[in-house]
């Protein structure tokens, strides 16, 4: 049995699933897998078995590896006129953003491959045990909290575009709306599917009924995804991107994901500022973080526009480039106009940080000392 552990997640039920597995004697990697499966029920907009993600794993002996199981572009492409691909508008309140949806937007899922790879190499408990909290949650129902209801409302045009999704996630009390705060979400079909998946293994997803059904649907109704995409998908293990920050070693997601590189870039921008002068939560502190985030986004866009790559590579972290952006941070305030994260540390010193589904997220580890950084999920090596 684990004598101690720490869990951070985007939903209470997601965190409870991880805590339950730790209590059953599982390690951090078992717990993060269980949490992800539970998040597919409790955080359905942000997490899915048909999505992708990244997992940073640091074992108790000290080895660190990044598991990349992000979604992959289909191998073949059908004609534009024959593709189901159309825009919808997502309302974020202060701004509206256009997304394109339809079967033509479907990529090869990586989550199932990734979770089974992590389990095979680092897990200790059977997958059937790890799925228990998610299956129970899917059958008994989960209460929609304020945040889940809010993000449902943002992307409701996606769900309401398809009768099957609307029937599953639609509000029973408010016609034409998705589930509202306080309503229960039941996913019995997901529970049945998950029971078979963890019993039969990843082949059920990539070579069996699920792959066949997805490929058939895409072939008939305008998608690119085919059976060969499922067969050829592979999880990639990468060496983490490592930088030094204020006496600590930060390890994060490397290229081709942009998220980890951009977090490292933001930290490098902050490197020369005396943060002891900024009290957390004050206007000056928040303005500094806002400017750093804005410049980081500009660096991302500039990197895409330079034509040398399709993602911000590690050249973004060149000292001359960082300094060029740092000089643009102003001493006075200015104005300008997806994912869920799960982190687990077990009592043995294993650490797992998982970013799931949409967006280019990353796990972040900081070794050497404790550092407080808002808006970044951080795992600490408490053995040091």
C-alpha positions as CSV (number, residue, x, y, z in Angstrom):
1,X,0.0,0.0,0.0
2,X,1.1,3.5,-0.7
3,X,1.7,5.4,2.5
4,X,1.4,8.8,0.8
5,X,0.8,10.6,-2.5
6,X,-0.3,13.8,-4.1
7,X,-2.9,14.2,-6.9
8,X,-3.8,17.3,-8.9
9,X,-6.5,17.2,-11.6
10,X,-9.2,19.2,-13.2
11,X,-12.2,17.5,-11.6
12,X,-12.9,16.1,-8.2
13,X,-13.9,12.7,-9.6
14,X,-10.8,12.5,-11.8
15,X,-8.7,13.1,-8.6
16,X,-10.7,10.6,-6.6
17,X,-10.0,7.9,-9.2
18,X,-6.2,8.5,-8.9
19,X,-6.4,8.5,-5.1
20,X,-8.4,5.3,-5.1
21,X,-5.7,3.5,-7.1
22,X,-2.9,4.8,-4.9
23,X,-4.9,3.4,-1.9
24,X,-5.1,0.1,-3.7
25,X,-1.3,-0.1,-3.9
26,X,-0.9,1.2,-7.4
27,X,1.9,3.6,-8.3
28,X,1.7,7.1,-9.8
29,X,1.5,5.7,-13.4
30,X,-1.4,3.4,-12.5
31,X,-3.1,6.3,-10.8
32,X,-2.7,8.7,-13.7
33,X,-4.1,6.1,-16.1
34,X,-7.1,5.6,-13.9
35,X,-7.6,9.3,-13.6
36,X,-7.5,9.8,-17.4
37,X,-10.2,7.1,-17.9
38,X,-12.3,8.8,-15.2
39,X,-11.8,12.2,-16.9
40,X,-13.3,10.8,-20.1
41,X,-16.6,10.7,-18.0
42,X,-16.2,13.6,-15.7
43,X,-14.5,16.0,-18.2
44,X,-15.9,14.8,-21.5
45,X,-15.2,18.0,-23.5
46,X,-11.5,17.9,-22.5
47,X,-10.7,14.2,-22.4
48,X,-11.5,11.2,-24.7
49,X,-10.2,7.8,-25.6
50,X,-10.5,9.0,-29.2
51,X,-8.1,11.9,-28.5
52,X,-4.4,12.2,-27.8
53,X,-2.0,13.4,-25.2
54,X,1.5,13.5,-23.6
55,X,2.7,11.9,-20.4
56,X,5.9,12.9,-18.7
57,X,7.1,10.1,-16.4
58,X,9.9,10.2,-13.8
59,X,10.6,6.9,-12.1
60,X,11.8,6.7,-8.5
61,X,15.4,5.9,-9.6
62,X,15.4,9.2,-11.5
63,X,14.9,8.4,-15.1
64,X,12.6,10.8,-17.1
65,X,10.9,10.1,-20.4
66,X,8.1,11.8,-22.4
67,X,5.4,9.6,-24.0
68,X,4.0,11.2,-27.1
69,X,0.6,9.8,-28.0
70,X,-0.8,12.9,-29.7
71,X,-3.3,12.4,-32.6
72,X,-1.8,11.8,-36.1
73,X,-2.9,13.1,-39.5
74,X,-4.5,10.4,-41.6
75,X,-2.2,8.8,-44.2
76,X,-4.6,9.3,-47.1
77,X,-6.6,12.4,-48.2
78,X,-9.9,12.5,-50.1
79,X,-10.9,15.3,-52.4
80,X,-12.2,18.6,-50.8
81,X,-15.6,18.3,-52.4
82,X,-16.0,14.8,-51.0
83,X,-15.0,15.8,-47.4
84,X,-17.4,16.5,-44.5
85,X,-15.7,19.6,-43.1
86,X,-17.5,22.7,-42.0
87,X,-17.2,25.7,-39.6
88,X,-19.0,26.4,-36.4
89,X,-18.6,29.3,-34.0
90,X,-17.6,28.8,-30.4
91,X,-18.8,31.6,-28.0
92,X,-16.2,32.4,-25.3
93,X,-18.2,35.3,-24.0
94,X,-15.9,38.1,-24.8
95,X,-14.8,36.6,-28.2
96,X,-16.1,34.2,-30.7
97,X,-13.8,31.7,-32.4
98,X,-14.3,29.6,-35.5
99,X,-13.6,25.9,-35.5
100,X,-14.0,23.4,-38.3
101,X,-15.6,20.1,-37.5
102,X,-17.0,17.1,-39.3
103,X,-15.6,13.7,-40.2
104,X,-13.0,15.4,-42.3
105,X,-11.5,16.9,-39.1
106,X,-11.0,13.5,-37.4
107,X,-7.4,12.4,-36.8
108,X,-5.9,9.1,-35.7
109,X,-6.5,8.6,-32.0
110,X,-3.4,8.1,-29.8
111,X,-4.7,8.0,-26.2
112,X,-5.4,4.2,-26.0
113,X,-2.0,3.3,-27.5
114,X,-0.3,5.7,-25.1
115,X,-2.1,4.6,-22.0
116,X,-1.4,0.9,-22.7
117,X,2.3,1.7,-23.5
118,X,2.7,3.5,-20.2
119,X,0.9,0.7,-18.3
120,X,3.0,-2.0,-20.0
121,X,6.3,-0.3,-19.1
122,X,5.5,1.4,-15.8
123,X,2.3,0.1,-14.3
124,X,1.8,-2.5,-11.6
125,X,-2.0,-3.1,-11.3
126,X,-4.2,-4.8,-14.0
127,X,-5.9,-2.4,-16.4
128,X,-9.2,-4.0,-15.3
129,X,-8.6,-2.5,-11.8
130,X,-7.5,0.9,-13.2
131,X,-10.8,1.2,-15.2
132,X,-13.0,0.5,-12.2
133,X,-13.5,4.1,-11.1
134,X,-14.4,5.3,-14.6
135,X,-16.8,2.4,-15.3
136,X,-18.6,3.0,-12.0
137,X,-18.8,6.7,-12.7
138,X,-20.1,6.1,-16.2
139,X,-22.8,3.8,-14.9
140,X,-23.9,5.7,-11.8
141,X,-23.6,9.2,-13.4
142,X,-21.5,12.3,-12.7
143,X,-23.0,15.6,-11.6
144,X,-22.1,18.4,-14.0
145,X,-20.3,21.2,-12.1
146,X,-20.2,24.8,-13.1
147,X,-17.0,24.6,-15.1
148,X,-18.0,21.6,-17.1
149,X,-21.4,23.2,-17.9
150,X,-19.6,26.3,-19.0
151,X,-17.3,24.6,-21.5
152,X,-20.2,22.6,-22.8
153,X,-21.9,25.8,-23.5
154,X,-18.9,27.2,-25.3
155,X,-18.7,24.3,-27.8
156,X,-22.4,23.3,-27.8
157,X,-22.5,23.9,-31.6
158,X,-20.3,20.9,-32.1
159,X,-22.4,18.6,-30.0
160,X,-25.7,19.8,-31.3
161,X,-24.6,19.2,-34.9
162,X,-24.9,15.5,-34.5
163,X,-28.0,13.7,-33.1
164,X,-26.0,11.0,-31.4
165,X,-23.9,13.5,-29.4
166,X,-26.9,15.7,-28.7
167,X,-28.9,12.7,-27.3
168,X,-26.0,11.7,-25.1
169,X,-25.0,15.1,-23.8
170,X,-28.2,17.1,-24.3
171,X,-30.0,18.6,-21.3
172,X,-33.1,16.8,-20.2
173,X,-34.5,19.9,-18.7
174,X,-33.5,22.6,-21.2
175,X,-34.4,21.9,-24.8
176,X,-31.7,22.8,-27.3
177,X,-29.0,23.0,-24.6
178,X,-26.3,20.7,-23.4
179,X,-26.2,19.4,-19.8
180,X,-26.5,22.2,-17.2
181,X,-24.9,22.5,-13.8
182,X,-26.5,20.0,-11.4
183,X,-27.7,17.6,-14.1
184,X,-26.4,14.0,-14.3
185,X,-24.4,12.6,-17.2
186,X,-24.7,8.9,-17.7
187,X,-22.5,7.0,-20.2
188,X,-23.5,3.3,-20.0
189,X,-22.3,2.6,-23.5
190,X,-18.9,4.0,-22.6
191,X,-18.8,1.8,-19.5
192,X,-19.5,-1.3,-21.7
193,X,-16.8,-0.3,-24.2
194,X,-14.2,0.3,-21.5
195,X,-14.9,-3.0,-19.9
196,X,-14.2,-4.8,-23.2
197,X,-11.2,-2.6,-23.9
198,X,-9.3,-3.3,-20.7
199,X,-10.1,-7.0,-20.9
200,X,-9.1,-7.5,-24.5
201,X,-6.3,-4.9,-24.8
202,X,-5.5,-2.1,-27.3
203,X,-6.0,-4.4,-30.3
204,X,-9.7,-4.2,-29.7
205,X,-9.4,-0.4,-30.4
206,X,-6.8,-0.4,-33.2
207,X,-7.5,-3.6,-35.0
208,X,-11.0,-4.6,-33.9
209,X,-14.6,-3.3,-33.9
210,X,-13.8,0.4,-33.0
211,X,-11.3,0.9,-35.8
212,X,-13.5,-0.9,-38.3
213,X,-16.6,1.2,-37.3
214,X,-14.6,4.5,-37.4
215,X,-13.1,3.7,-40.8
216,X,-16.5,2.6,-42.3
217,X,-18.2,5.8,-41.0
218,X,-15.4,8.0,-42.5
219,X,-15.5,6.1,-45.8
220,X,-19.3,6.5,-46.1
221,X,-19.7,10.1,-44.8
222,X,-16.7,12.1,-45.8
223,X,-13.8,11.4,-43.4
224,X,-10.1,10.7,-44.2
225,X,-9.5,8.2,-41.4
226,X,-9.0,4.6,-42.6
227,X,-8.2,1.2,-41.0
228,X,-4.5,1.6,-42.0
229,X,-4.2,4.7,-39.9
230,X,-5.2,2.7,-36.8
231,X,-2.8,-0.2,-37.7
232,X,0.2,2.1,-38.3
233,X,-0.2,4.4,-35.3
234,X,2.7,4.2,-32.8
235,X,3.4,5.9,-29.5
236,X,6.7,7.8,-29.6
237,X,9.1,8.1,-26.6
238,X,11.1,11.3,-26.5
239,X,13.9,12.8,-24.4
240,X,12.4,15.7,-22.4
241,X,13.4,19.3,-23.1
242,X,15.5,20.4,-20.1
243,X,16.4,24.0,-19.0
244,X,17.8,25.7,-15.9
245,X,15.5,28.2,-14.1
246,X,16.6,29.9,-10.8
247,X,18.7,27.0,-9.6
248,X,16.2,24.3,-10.7
249,X,16.1,21.9,-13.6
250,X,12.9,22.1,-15.6
251,X,12.0,19.2,-17.8
252,X,9.1,19.5,-20.2
253,X,7.7,18.4,-23.5
254,X,10.1,18.8,-26.5
255,X,9.3,19.6,-30.1
256,X,7.4,18.7,-32.2
257,X,4.9,19.7,-29.5
258,X,5.1,23.5,-29.1
259,X,3.7,23.6,-25.5
260,X,6.8,22.6,-23.6
261,X,9.1,24.8,-25.7
262,X,6.8,27.8,-25.1
263,X,6.7,27.2,-21.3
264,X,10.5,27.1,-21.3
265,X,10.5,30.3,-23.3
266,X,8.2,32.0,-20.8
267,X,10.4,31.0,-17.9
268,X,13.4,32.3,-19.7
269,X,11.6,35.7,-20.2
270,X,11.0,35.7,-16.4
271,X,14.6,34.7,-15.6
272,X,15.9,38.3,-15.2
273,X,13.1,39.7,-13.1
274,X,13.4,39.9,-9.3
275,X,10.1,38.1,-8.5
276,X,10.5,38.9,-4.8
277,X,9.4,42.5,-5.7
278,X,6.1,41.2,-7.0
279,X,3.5,40.1,-4.4
280,X,1.4,37.3,-5.8
281,X,-2.0,38.5,-7.0
282,X,-1.2,42.2,-7.2
283,X,-1.8,44.2,-10.4
284,X,1.9,44.5,-11.2
285,X,2.5,40.7,-10.7
286,X,-0.5,39.8,-12.9
287,X,0.6,42.4,-15.5
288,X,4.1,40.9,-15.7
289,X,2.6,37.4,-16.2
290,X,0.2,38.7,-18.8
291,X,2.9,40.4,-20.8
292,X,5.1,37.3,-20.7
293,X,2.2,35.1,-21.9
294,X,1.4,37.6,-24.7
295,X,5.0,37.7,-25.9
296,X,5.2,33.9,-25.7
297,X,2.2,33.7,-28.0
298,X,3.8,36.2,-30.4
299,X,7.0,34.0,-30.4
300,X,4.8,31.1,-31.3
301,X,3.2,32.9,-34.2
302,X,6.5,34.4,-35.4
303,X,8.0,30.9,-35.4
304,X,5.2,29.5,-37.6
305,X,5.5,32.4,-40.0
306,X,9.3,32.1,-40.5
307,X,8.7,29.1,-42.8
308,X,11.5,27.0,-41.3
309,X,9.2,24.6,-39.4
310,X,5.6,23.8,-38.5
311,X,6.2,24.3,-34.8
312,X,8.4,26.4,-32.5
313,X,11.6,24.4,-32.3
314,X,14.3,24.8,-29.7
315,X,15.8,27.6,-31.7
316,X,13.1,29.7,-30.0
317,X,15.1,29.4,-26.8
318,X,18.3,30.9,-28.3
319,X,19.5,33.6,-25.8
320,X,19.5,36.3,-28.5
321,X,15.9,35.4,-29.5
322,X,14.8,35.4,-25.8
323,X,16.4,38.7,-25.1
324,X,14.8,40.3,-28.2
325,X,11.4,39.5,-26.8
326,X,12.3,40.3,-23.2
327,X,13.1,43.9,-24.1
328,X,9.5,44.3,-25.2
329,X,8.2,43.8,-21.7
330,X,6.9,47.2,-20.5
331,X,7.1,48.7,-17.0
332,X,3.5,49.8,-17.1
333,X,0.3,47.8,-17.8
334,X,-1.1,47.5,-21.4
335,X,-4.2,46.0,-23.0
336,X,-4.7,43.7,-26.0
337,X,-7.4,41.8,-27.3
338,X,-8.9,22.6,-24.4
339,X,-6.9,20.6,-22.3
340,X,-7.1,19.0,-18.9
341,X,-4.0,18.2,-16.8
342,X,-3.5,15.3,-14.3
343,X,-0.4,15.1,-12.1
344,X,0.4,12.4,-9.5
345,X,3.2,11.7,-7.1
346,X,3.3,8.4,-5.2
347,X,5.0,7.6,-1.9
348,X,7.9,5.9,-3.7
349,X,8.9,9.0,-5.6
350,X,7.4,8.2,-9.0
351,X,5.9,11.2,-10.8
352,X,3.4,11.3,-13.7
353,X,2.1,14.4,-15.4
354,X,-0.5,13.9,-18.2
355,X,-2.0,16.3,-20.6
356,X,-4.9,15.0,-22.6
357,X,-7.0,15.5,-25.7
358,X,-7.1,18.9,-27.5
359,X,-4.2,21.3,-27.8
360,X,-0.5,21.0,-27.4
361,X,0.0,20.6,-23.7
362,X,2.9,19.3,-21.8
363,X,3.9,17.8,-18.4
364,X,6.4,19.9,-16.4
365,X,8.8,18.6,-13.8
366,X,10.9,20.9,-11.7
367,X,13.8,19.3,-9.7
368,X,16.0,20.9,-7.2
369,X,13.7,23.2,-5.2
370,X,10.1,24.3,-4.9
371,X,9.1,27.1,-7.2
372,X,5.7,28.8,-7.2
373,X,4.5,29.6,-10.7
374,X,0.8,30.3,-11.3
375,X,-1.1,28.6,-14.2
376,X,1.5,25.8,-14.7
377,X,1.0,22.3,-13.3
378,X,4.2,21.3,-11.5
379,X,5.3,18.1,-10.0
380,X,7.9,18.3,-7.2
381,X,10.4,15.7,-6.4
382,X,9.9,15.8,-2.7
383,X,12.8,13.3,-2.1
384,X,15.2,16.2,-2.6
